[in-house]
Amino acid sequence: MMTKEWFSSWFDSPYYHILYKERDDKEAQLFMDQLSSYLQIQPEHHIMDLACGKGRHAIYLNQKGFEVTGVDLSPQSIAFAKIYENAHLHFFVHDMREVFEERYFDFILNLFTSFGYLENHDENIKAFQAAARNLRKGGIFVMDFFNTEYVTKQLLPFQVKEIDGIRFEITKTLQDGFIIKDIDFKDEGHEYHFHEKVQAISLTDFQHYFSAAGLKLKQIFGDYHLNAFDIETSPRMIFILEK
């Protein structure tokens, strides 16, 4: 059941948004500027922000004059994003494993590692196949994921972050093909424990998903400045896929 999957509670927690509040909006906006220019997105195109969270990327793309639909599994995130809705920006609660609107979108963007939270390769393939069905023929799917080869070598076992008076103690391990992040903290006299479990998906695995969904790999970039991908040194794997 969806309610038993860890991410359905953690992503809806206010503490998730506190922990990650320092994410760099300027970097995100620069990436959106470069990506929209590279893809030559036009105002008449329909864009899906898949796993949009609170909608920061969808909102910015809409401010640039684009037609955007944001979807996410978290009702609380979507409720927040809906404040910014207008005639050309809409948000919906939706599971990426299900088709949203068949053959409707010109571009689907899955940004800043909003993937890898499902349990196995079959579930990942379902998500890719659903995304492909949402795309028009010739449409583009952009998948932005960390470069697993690079990240696993740089894994920091333990760190502490103090944010808004809360001391987050974070432990990271690599177990059975997943990067596990255990998050412990206290707030208002209560002790909390959450965990994130993100698949350490290899380039080869991704290529298998693309093939299973009928998507053609056109380009791989290695960072948010759209530099060429290098498996040893690039922090990101940004895949440009065509239906």
Backbone bond lengths (Angstrom), bond angles and torsions (degrees), N, CA, C in turn:
res aa  C-N    CA-C-N  psi(-1)  N-CA   C-N-CA  omega(-1)  CA-C   N-CA-C  phi
1 M - - - 1.464 - - 1.534 108.56 -
2 M 1.340 116.09 145.48 1.456 120.38 -178.54 1.521 112.33 -59.77
3 T 1.334 117.86 -34.75 1.463 120.15 -176.39 1.525 112.21 -67.59
4 K 1.329 118.11 -15.10 1.453 120.90 -179.73 1.520 112.36 -92.81
5 E 1.322 118.40 -8.27 1.450 120.09 -179.72 1.523 109.17 -79.01
6 W 1.341 115.97 133.35 1.465 120.88 -169.67 1.515 112.96 -56.19
7 F 1.336 116.40 -36.87 1.459 118.66 -173.46 1.524 113.27 -71.35
8 S 1.341 117.02 -20.98 1.460 119.24 -179.18 1.527 111.58 -70.43
9 S 1.354 117.47 -22.90 1.468 120.14 176.19 1.525 111.89 -96.56
10 W 1.328 117.82 -42.39 1.464 120.71 -177.54 1.525 111.45 -65.48
11 F 1.327 118.17 -44.21 1.461 120.43 -179.16 1.523 111.91 -69.02
12 D 1.327 117.63 -20.21 1.453 121.33 176.83 1.531 112.11 -89.78
13 S 1.334 117.00 -7.80 1.467 120.83 -178.22 1.523 110.85 -76.70
14 P 1.332 118.30 139.69 1.477 119.68 174.69 1.522 112.17 -62.54
15 Y 1.343 116.74 -25.67 1.456 120.01 -178.74 1.533 112.32 -70.10
16 Y 1.328 117.01 -28.19 1.471 120.51 174.71 1.523 109.86 -59.22
17 H 1.327 116.10 -44.29 1.466 120.35 -177.56 1.526 111.79 -75.08
18 I 1.339 117.40 -27.82 1.468 119.91 173.85 1.525 110.05 -68.39
19 L 1.318 116.96 -47.12 1.465 121.42 -176.82 1.524 111.63 -60.01
20 Y 1.339 116.32 -37.68 1.466 119.48 -174.38 1.524 113.24 -105.83
21 K 1.322 117.10 19.83 1.464 120.00 -177.25 1.522 112.72 -67.45
22 E 1.348 117.20 -19.67 1.461 120.32 -176.86 1.520 112.79 -82.25
23 R 1.328 117.75 -0.61 1.463 119.34 179.14 1.532 110.17 -54.51
24 D 1.295 115.67 137.40 1.456 122.64 -168.50 1.527 111.18 -80.33
25 D 1.344 116.24 105.64 1.458 120.17 178.63 1.524 111.90 -66.90
26 K 1.324 116.85 -32.49 1.466 119.10 178.68 1.514 111.19 -63.78
27 E 1.336 115.99 -42.15 1.459 119.95 177.38 1.521 110.48 -63.02
28 A 1.336 116.29 -42.33 1.456 121.02 179.85 1.522 111.03 -62.48
29 Q 1.333 116.53 -42.60 1.461 120.30 -178.77 1.525 111.28 -69.08
30 L 1.332 116.77 -38.29 1.462 119.82 175.73 1.525 110.44 -61.00
31 F 1.320 116.11 -42.58 1.464 120.73 177.77 1.520 110.54 -61.03
32 M 1.336 117.62 -45.38 1.459 121.46 179.25 1.530 111.06 -62.60
33 D 1.334 117.08 -39.33 1.466 120.69 177.90 1.529 110.71 -61.63
34 Q 1.326 115.37 -48.37 1.462 119.38 -177.38 1.528 110.98 -68.04
35 L 1.332 116.13 -40.72 1.459 120.00 -177.22 1.531 111.17 -67.88
36 S 1.330 117.33 -45.02 1.464 119.86 -179.36 1.519 111.16 -64.57
37 S 1.337 116.58 -33.89 1.459 120.38 176.64 1.530 110.57 -69.17
38 Y 1.332 116.88 -45.86 1.462 121.02 179.33 1.528 111.56 -60.39
39 L 1.330 116.46 -42.32 1.462 121.19 -177.71 1.528 112.88 -80.16
40 Q 1.325 116.47 -10.74 1.465 122.54 -178.82 1.536 110.96 56.82
41 I 1.333 115.17 48.15 1.466 120.40 178.43 1.526 109.23 -70.27
42 Q 1.329 115.40 134.52 1.454 122.50 -179.37 1.533 110.13 -112.23
43 P 1.346 117.65 158.78 1.473 120.42 -178.70 1.528 114.23 -57.09
44 E 1.321 117.57 -28.69 1.472 119.89 -179.04 1.527 113.33 -80.48
45 H 1.313 117.80 -9.32 1.458 121.22 178.94 1.530 110.91 -75.29
46 H 1.333 115.59 152.56 1.457 122.08 175.89 1.527 109.03 -106.00
47 I 1.341 116.01 125.49 1.462 122.36 -177.80 1.519 109.39 -114.06
48 M 1.327 116.66 135.87 1.464 121.88 168.85 1.523 109.02 -107.80
49 D 1.332 116.26 128.02 1.463 122.04 169.02 1.524 105.83 -96.38
50 L 1.326 116.22 101.95 1.464 123.42 -172.12 1.522 109.59 -88.21
51 A 1.350 116.81 122.48 1.469 122.84 -171.59 1.521 108.48 64.72
52 C 1.323 115.65 61.66 1.466 123.07 -168.50 1.525 113.84 -82.62
53 G 1.354 118.36 -9.66 1.454 119.44 -175.77 1.516 110.98 60.81
54 K 1.331 116.75 -133.64 1.467 121.14 178.93 1.524 113.09 -82.59
55 G 1.332 116.03 3.89 1.453 119.33 169.04 1.509 116.95 91.31
56 R 1.347 117.73 17.38 1.469 117.98 -173.45 1.534 112.13 -61.96
57 H 1.319 117.69 -38.25 1.469 120.04 -179.64 1.524 111.07 -75.50
58 A 1.329 116.38 -41.43 1.463 120.76 178.47 1.529 110.26 -61.68
59 I 1.323 116.52 -43.23 1.472 120.81 -179.48 1.529 110.26 -63.34
60 Y 1.324 117.01 -43.24 1.464 119.89 -179.99 1.524 111.35 -66.25
61 L 1.325 117.66 -42.26 1.466 120.41 178.00 1.521 111.06 -62.32
62 N 1.325 116.31 -39.12 1.460 120.37 176.66 1.532 111.00 -63.89
63 Q 1.325 116.97 -38.63 1.465 121.20 177.55 1.528 111.56 -64.05
64 K 1.336 116.24 -24.99 1.461 121.03 176.28 1.531 111.87 -80.57
65 G 1.334 116.66 -2.64 1.458 120.38 175.52 1.518 115.25 103.42
66 F 1.342 117.29 15.39 1.450 120.39 -176.47 1.529 113.01 -102.07
67 E 1.318 115.04 156.50 1.467 124.03 176.83 1.526 107.46 -88.27
68 V 1.338 117.05 115.96 1.461 120.11 -171.11 1.529 110.89 -131.72
69 T 1.324 114.88 137.49 1.461 122.72 170.46 1.517 108.02 -118.45
70 G 1.328 117.38 122.83 1.461 121.82 177.33 1.516 110.39 -104.63
71 V 1.332 117.24 134.07 1.463 121.58 177.93 1.516 109.45 -130.25
72 D 1.331 115.79 144.08 1.458 120.86 -179.10 1.521 109.23 -157.53
73 L 1.323 116.39 154.06 1.460 121.95 179.98 1.527 112.46 -74.08
74 S 1.332 117.60 -22.21 1.466 122.13 -172.84 1.526 111.96 -85.97
75 P 1.342 118.44 113.35 1.467 120.05 177.27 1.528 113.06 -60.97
76 Q 1.342 117.33 -36.46 1.460 119.52 -179.03 1.526 111.26 -67.86
77 S 1.330 117.09 -40.57 1.463 119.58 178.15 1.526 110.77 -64.47
78 I 1.325 116.66 -41.89 1.458 120.09 -179.73 1.532 110.83 -68.12
79 A 1.324 117.02 -37.67 1.470 119.92 177.29 1.533 110.39 -60.04
80 F 1.338 116.53 -39.98 1.465 120.45 177.12 1.526 109.93 -66.69
81 A 1.324 117.78 -46.79 1.464 121.51 -176.56 1.526 112.08 -62.95
82 K 1.320 116.66 -33.32 1.463 120.80 -177.08 1.531 112.97 -61.40
83 I 1.311 117.56 -20.29 1.462 121.18 176.00 1.524 110.31 -57.95
84 Y 1.341 116.55 -29.61 1.463 122.11 -174.58 1.526 113.00 -96.86
85 E 1.312 117.92 5.51 1.457 120.30 -178.14 1.527 112.14 -62.55
86 N 1.320 114.78 149.70 1.454 121.87 171.88 1.529 108.12 -151.38
87 A 1.309 116.89 -169.14 1.463 120.31 -175.46 1.525 112.89 -61.94
88 H 1.340 116.81 -21.20 1.469 120.85 -176.67 1.525 112.58 -120.55
89 L 1.327 116.56 15.28 1.466 121.66 179.23 1.525 108.71 -144.33
90 H 1.343 116.14 120.93 1.462 120.98 -177.90 1.530 109.71 -137.29
91 F 1.331 115.57 150.59 1.460 121.80 -178.86 1.528 109.97 -130.59
92 F 1.346 115.26 143.44 1.459 121.53 -178.19 1.530 110.13 -143.12
93 V 1.332 116.27 145.23 1.463 121.39 168.37 1.528 107.55 -74.76
94 H 1.326 115.97 126.17 1.467 119.41 -175.21 1.524 110.12 -160.38
95 D 1.314 115.81 143.00 1.461 124.20 176.24 1.528 108.63 -92.80
96 M 1.325 117.00 123.78 1.466 120.69 -175.72 1.523 113.69 -62.59
97 R 1.315 117.98 -14.46 1.461 120.27 178.22 1.528 112.63 -78.53
98 E 1.314 116.20 -7.98 1.468 121.46 -179.44 1.533 110.17 -110.82
99 V 1.333 115.64 147.84 1.464 120.43 176.56 1.530 108.60 -68.99
100 F 1.321 116.29 134.75 1.466 121.32 179.64 1.531 110.87 -93.38
101 E 1.319 117.07 -57.30 1.465 121.54 176.43 1.523 107.95 -151.54
102 E 1.306 115.61 109.89 1.460 121.73 -169.19 1.530 111.82 -65.83
103 R 1.356 113.81 134.06 1.467 122.75 175.10 1.530 112.96 52.57
104 Y 1.332 116.43 42.49 1.460 120.54 -176.27 1.527 113.05 -109.68
105 F 1.329 118.25 -36.12 1.467 121.36 -168.27 1.527 112.08 -95.83
106 D 1.335 114.25 142.13 1.466 120.63 174.10 1.521 110.94 -84.25
107 F 1.337 115.89 -32.59 1.459 121.51 179.70 1.527 109.86 -138.63
108 I 1.326 115.87 137.08 1.464 122.23 170.98 1.523 106.95 -122.85
109 L 1.334 115.77 128.14 1.462 121.97 -178.31 1.518 109.32 -117.78
110 N 1.327 116.48 125.94 1.459 122.16 173.55 1.529 106.00 -119.43
111 L 1.347 116.46 106.60 1.458 121.43 -161.62 1.524 113.40 -115.68
112 F 1.327 115.27 150.98 1.465 123.55 170.44 1.536 112.30 55.62
113 T 1.345 115.18 51.07 1.468 122.68 176.01 1.531 111.05 54.73
114 S 1.310 116.18 54.08 1.470 121.57 173.21 1.523 109.28 -97.84
115 F 1.310 115.57 41.35 1.463 123.85 -177.68 1.517 107.41 -151.34
116 G 1.336 116.27 168.07 1.464 120.18 177.55 1.506 114.13 91.73
117 Y 1.351 117.44 8.83 1.460 121.27 -177.33 1.525 113.10 -97.03
118 L 1.304 117.22 -3.59 1.458 120.90 -179.65 1.531 109.18 -82.02
119 E 1.315 115.70 173.90 1.462 119.11 -168.24 1.524 114.41 -83.93
120 N 1.322 118.28 -27.12 1.458 118.77 -172.25 1.525 111.01 -158.87
121 H 1.330 115.06 177.60 1.460 120.84 -177.74 1.525 111.94 -64.56
122 D 1.321 117.69 -35.70 1.466 120.19 179.91 1.528 111.02 -61.54
123 E 1.329 116.44 -41.39 1.460 120.16 178.39 1.532 110.65 -66.11
124 N 1.326 116.72 -38.68 1.465 120.40 177.12 1.528 111.15 -62.31
125 I 1.326 115.58 -42.83 1.467 119.72 179.07 1.524 110.48 -62.41
126 K 1.336 117.49 -39.92 1.466 120.93 176.84 1.525 110.68 -58.31
127 A 1.325 116.65 -41.65 1.467 120.44 -179.73 1.529 110.96 -65.86
128 F 1.328 116.75 -42.05 1.462 119.77 178.32 1.528 111.34 -66.52
129 Q 1.323 116.63 -40.87 1.458 119.75 179.71 1.520 111.45 -65.41
130 A 1.329 117.10 -38.51 1.466 120.52 176.98 1.526 110.28 -64.59
131 A 1.348 116.61 -43.80 1.468 119.87 178.23 1.525 110.56 -60.03
132 A 1.327 116.70 -43.45 1.467 120.30 -179.77 1.528 111.26 -61.91
133 R 1.313 117.07 -38.45 1.463 120.33 179.02 1.530 111.94 -69.87
134 N 1.331 116.95 -26.49 1.459 120.45 176.16 1.530 112.59 -73.04
135 L 1.336 117.03 -19.33 1.459 121.97 -176.23 1.523 112.18 -86.52
136 R 1.308 115.10 144.59 1.456 120.43 167.84 1.529 109.54 -71.39
137 K 1.321 117.14 160.39 1.456 121.08 175.11 1.521 109.30 -58.73
138 G 1.320 116.89 128.58 1.454 121.42 -177.14 1.514 113.53 85.95
139 G 1.347 116.49 -0.20 1.462 120.76 178.53 1.520 112.10 -70.23
140 I 1.325 115.74 163.87 1.466 122.64 -174.56 1.526 110.66 -117.54
141 F 1.335 115.43 132.38 1.460 122.96 173.79 1.525 107.63 -112.01
142 V 1.332 116.97 123.86 1.467 121.96 177.09 1.528 108.13 -107.21
143 M 1.312 116.17 119.12 1.464 122.99 177.47 1.519 108.41 -111.95
144 D 1.328 116.04 116.77 1.472 122.71 -179.37 1.523 108.68 -110.20
145 F 1.320 116.67 111.45 1.459 122.93 -176.10 1.518 108.24 -134.67
146 F 1.337 116.60 154.76 1.469 117.86 175.54 1.532 110.17 -65.98
147 N 1.318 115.16 151.03 1.461 120.91 175.73 1.526 108.12 -76.39
148 T 1.303 116.66 102.91 1.466 122.40 -171.97 1.525 111.90 -58.08
149 E 1.323 116.89 -40.70 1.465 120.90 -179.79 1.530 110.50 -59.19
150 Y 1.319 116.35 -42.92 1.463 121.99 -179.00 1.526 111.83 -73.89
151 V 1.331 116.66 -46.67 1.470 121.89 -173.53 1.525 111.78 -65.85
152 T 1.319 117.60 -41.21 1.466 119.65 -178.10 1.535 111.46 -66.22
153 K 1.326 116.94 -29.17 1.465 120.23 176.89 1.532 111.65 -75.37
154 Q 1.342 115.97 -25.35 1.465 120.93 -176.81 1.534 112.31 -99.96
155 L 1.320 117.78 9.25 1.466 121.88 -171.75 1.531 111.73 -59.46
156 L 1.337 115.68 125.87 1.465 121.91 179.19 1.527 108.74 -93.94
157 P 1.349 118.63 113.45 1.469 120.51 -172.48 1.528 114.48 -61.82
158 F 1.344 117.41 -36.20 1.475 119.45 -176.12 1.521 109.94 -148.71
159 Q 1.328 115.27 139.34 1.455 119.99 173.61 1.525 109.69 -152.93
160 V 1.329 115.65 159.55 1.458 122.81 177.67 1.518 108.42 -121.37
161 K 1.336 116.13 133.48 1.464 121.61 174.75 1.523 108.69 -124.71
162 E 1.311 116.56 127.85 1.463 121.41 176.04 1.518 108.15 -105.67
163 I 1.334 116.13 114.73 1.460 121.86 -176.68 1.523 108.43 -136.97
164 D 1.316 116.13 128.22 1.470 122.21 179.22 1.526 112.18 51.70
165 G 1.330 116.44 38.95 1.456 121.19 178.22 1.516 114.98 77.55
166 I 1.330 117.08 6.24 1.462 121.32 179.48 1.522 108.74 -108.51
167 R 1.327 116.08 130.65 1.464 121.86 178.72 1.531 108.35 -96.00
168 F 1.309 116.32 105.48 1.464 122.54 177.98 1.530 108.94 -90.97
169 E 1.332 117.01 120.10 1.463 122.28 174.55 1.522 107.80 -101.74
170 I 1.323 116.69 119.69 1.459 122.18 -170.11 1.521 109.97 -120.14
171 T 1.327 115.83 123.53 1.462 122.50 177.33 1.522 108.68 -115.15
172 K 1.330 116.73 132.24 1.464 121.57 -179.88 1.521 109.89 -120.00
173 T 1.331 115.55 134.62 1.463 121.75 175.73 1.520 109.08 -139.04
174 L 1.314 114.87 159.63 1.458 121.47 174.49 1.523 107.60 -109.70
175 Q 1.352 116.24 114.87 1.463 120.88 -175.20 1.525 110.42 -136.27
176 D 1.321 116.13 123.40 1.464 122.31 171.90 1.523 112.79 50.64
177 G 1.332 115.88 41.53 1.454 119.80 176.82 1.518 114.74 82.67
178 F 1.333 117.83 10.06 1.459 122.41 177.25 1.527 109.92 -123.11
179 I 1.325 116.31 143.91 1.453 121.19 166.68 1.527 106.44 -90.82
180 I 1.338 115.79 116.07 1.458 122.41 -176.74 1.518 109.14 -101.88
181 K 1.314 116.51 126.30 1.451 121.72 177.43 1.530 107.68 -117.55
182 D 1.332 117.43 112.03 1.460 122.48 175.49 1.524 108.88 -95.40
183 I 1.324 116.01 130.03 1.464 122.34 -173.45 1.523 108.84 -122.90
184 D 1.323 117.15 115.79 1.460 122.90 -178.64 1.521 109.89 -121.04
185 F 1.355 116.00 138.85 1.455 120.30 179.23 1.523 109.77 -165.39
186 K 1.326 114.90 165.85 1.458 122.00 174.79 1.523 108.91 -119.95
187 D 1.328 116.17 145.00 1.458 121.04 175.39 1.522 109.30 -152.68
188 E 1.314 115.76 128.39 1.463 122.89 178.56 1.537 112.36 51.57
189 G 1.342 115.10 43.38 1.457 121.09 176.06 1.515 115.36 81.14
190 H 1.336 117.89 0.16 1.462 121.00 -179.88 1.526 110.04 -110.25
191 E 1.336 115.58 143.45 1.453 121.23 175.00 1.530 109.38 -96.94
192 Y 1.325 115.31 138.88 1.463 120.69 -177.53 1.528 109.99 -127.80
193 H 1.315 114.27 147.16 1.466 120.61 171.66 1.525 108.52 -138.27
194 F 1.312 115.73 124.88 1.456 121.99 172.08 1.516 108.18 -126.64
195 H 1.314 115.49 162.47 1.459 117.65 171.72 1.521 110.09 -141.95
196 E 1.312 113.63 150.81 1.455 121.83 172.16 1.523 107.29 -112.22
197 K 1.296 114.68 142.95 1.460 120.58 -177.60 1.523 107.29 -135.85
198 V 1.329 115.65 100.15 1.457 121.13 -174.51 1.528 109.22 -113.88
199 Q 1.302 115.57 129.93 1.454 119.76 -179.77 1.525 110.89 -64.67
200 A 1.306 115.92 135.91 1.466 121.78 173.72 1.531 107.42 -86.06
201 I 1.323 115.58 76.97 1.468 121.66 -171.39 1.523 109.53 -80.90
202 S 1.310 116.14 126.45 1.463 120.84 -178.39 1.526 110.68 -83.38
203 L 1.319 115.17 164.85 1.462 120.97 175.08 1.523 110.68 -58.46
204 T 1.316 116.82 -40.25 1.471 120.77 178.63 1.521 111.41 -63.32
205 D 1.343 117.03 -41.42 1.467 120.77 177.23 1.524 110.62 -59.88
206 F 1.326 115.82 -46.63 1.460 119.37 179.75 1.532 111.18 -59.50
207 Q 1.310 116.24 -42.42 1.456 119.33 179.65 1.534 111.19 -60.83
208 H 1.325 116.69 -34.57 1.462 121.31 175.48 1.531 110.87 -65.22
209 Y 1.331 116.57 -42.07 1.473 120.54 178.65 1.529 110.68 -62.74
210 F 1.332 115.91 -43.20 1.465 119.44 -179.18 1.528 110.37 -59.12
211 S 1.327 114.80 -46.09 1.465 119.89 -178.67 1.527 111.38 -62.68
212 A 1.348 116.53 -42.90 1.465 121.05 -178.57 1.525 111.90 -64.77
213 A 1.339 116.85 -26.80 1.460 121.11 -179.11 1.523 112.74 -95.66
214 G 1.320 117.06 -1.55 1.457 120.08 -179.44 1.514 113.51 73.09
215 L 1.333 116.72 31.04 1.455 121.99 -179.52 1.529 109.97 -106.54
216 K 1.315 115.97 139.60 1.458 121.74 -178.50 1.524 110.15 -102.44
217 L 1.329 116.32 126.85 1.466 121.34 178.94 1.524 109.67 -76.06
218 K 1.343 115.03 119.67 1.461 120.41 -178.61 1.533 112.49 -99.82
219 Q 1.356 116.40 -33.95 1.465 120.07 -174.44 1.523 109.17 -162.23
220 I 1.347 116.16 151.16 1.464 122.04 170.01 1.525 107.73 -127.23
221 F 1.334 115.87 126.08 1.458 121.04 172.47 1.530 109.03 -105.86
222 G 1.348 115.47 156.33 1.458 120.26 -173.89 1.507 115.79 -106.28
223 D 1.342 117.36 -5.20 1.464 120.09 178.48 1.520 109.21 -162.04
224 Y 1.343 116.03 -179.82 1.463 121.03 -175.17 1.522 113.50 -78.02
225 H 1.335 116.55 -4.11 1.463 120.49 172.27 1.529 111.13 -94.37
226 L 1.325 115.91 5.35 1.469 123.79 178.77 1.523 112.38 63.19
227 N 1.333 115.43 37.19 1.456 119.94 171.61 1.524 109.73 -77.48
228 A 1.324 115.48 159.73 1.464 121.13 -178.16 1.530 110.71 -60.54
229 F 1.328 115.88 146.60 1.467 121.76 -178.89 1.518 111.19 -79.89
230 D 1.334 114.87 133.72 1.462 122.58 172.06 1.516 107.23 -129.86
231 I 1.311 117.99 121.30 1.463 121.28 -171.88 1.525 112.61 -64.18
232 E 1.328 117.95 -24.00 1.458 121.09 -178.56 1.530 112.65 -86.62
233 T 1.327 118.50 -30.50 1.464 120.47 -169.22 1.526 115.12 -122.55
234 S 1.325 118.51 -14.50 1.461 120.07 -176.47 1.524 111.03 -79.22
235 P 1.342 118.63 134.40 1.461 120.09 178.69 1.529 113.73 -76.25
236 R 1.340 118.02 -22.86 1.458 121.62 -175.30 1.531 111.12 -124.10
237 M 1.323 115.79 160.05 1.453 123.54 164.26 1.533 105.78 -120.60
238 I 1.318 117.36 106.70 1.466 121.91 -179.38 1.519 106.98 -110.47
239 F 1.337 114.98 104.24 1.447 121.50 -174.33 1.524 110.66 -92.78
240 I 1.314 116.46 132.56 1.469 122.67 173.25 1.528 106.50 -107.24
241 L 1.338 115.94 113.11 1.454 122.57 -171.93 1.527 109.90 -119.49
242 E 1.313 116.32 141.10 1.465 121.08 -179.27 1.527 109.97 -118.06
243 K 1.333 116.04 138.13 1.456 120.28 176.07 1.526 109.82 -81.27
